[in-house]
Amino acid sequence: MDSRYSGGLPKNFLQPCLLLLVLERPGYGYDLAARLKPLGIAEDAASIYRALRLLEHEGAVTSSWRISTTGPARRVYQLTENGRGRLRQWVSAFENTSTSLARWLDRYSLVTDRSRCNEPVPE
């Protein structure tokens, strides 16, 4: 199992996470990296920038340079309508996955509860 993700998160979970964060508030790469950590994602900056470039290439986000008086200019990412649509698709897929996982966990609980009581498992 990939140690960068807690539990069994999808390998490409970084993209919907970035879309969600940019929906919440536009941000730049290192800002987004820090905001990923509470979601259980500890990606390196190179992976984040690669994912952002791919999302930009696909039209899900746009970027522009923001000049700072206290440091270097930063590329700030914003969500597009295309990105909002993709995020809604991710939400739908995650809801379906969540339902399937809940059913699986319920069934597992039934099996383990019955095995503790030495009852036969239904087919």
QUICOR-V753176 format. One record per backbone hydrogen bond with DSSP energy under -0.5 kcal/mol. NH is the residue of the N-H (numbers start at 0). CO is the residue of the C=O. If there is no record, write none. Layout:
BEGIN
nh/co
NH/CO
NH/CO
END
This chain:
BEGIN
nh/co
4/1
5/39
8/5
12/9
14/11
15/11
16/12
17/13
18/14
19/15
20/16
21/17
22/18
23/19
24/20
26/76
28/74
31/27
32/28
33/29
34/30
35/31
36/32
38/35
39/36
40/35
41/3
41/39
47/43
48/44
49/45
50/46
51/47
52/48
53/49
54/50
55/51
56/52
57/53
58/55
59/54
60/54
61/77
63/75
65/73
66/64
73/65
75/63
75/73
76/26
77/61
79/59
83/79
84/80
85/81
86/82
87/83
88/84
89/85
90/86
91/87
92/88
93/89
94/90
95/91
96/92
97/93
98/94
99/95
100/96
101/97
102/98
103/99
104/100
105/101
106/102
107/103
108/104
109/105
110/106
111/107
112/108
113/109
114/110
115/111
116/112
117/114
118/113
END
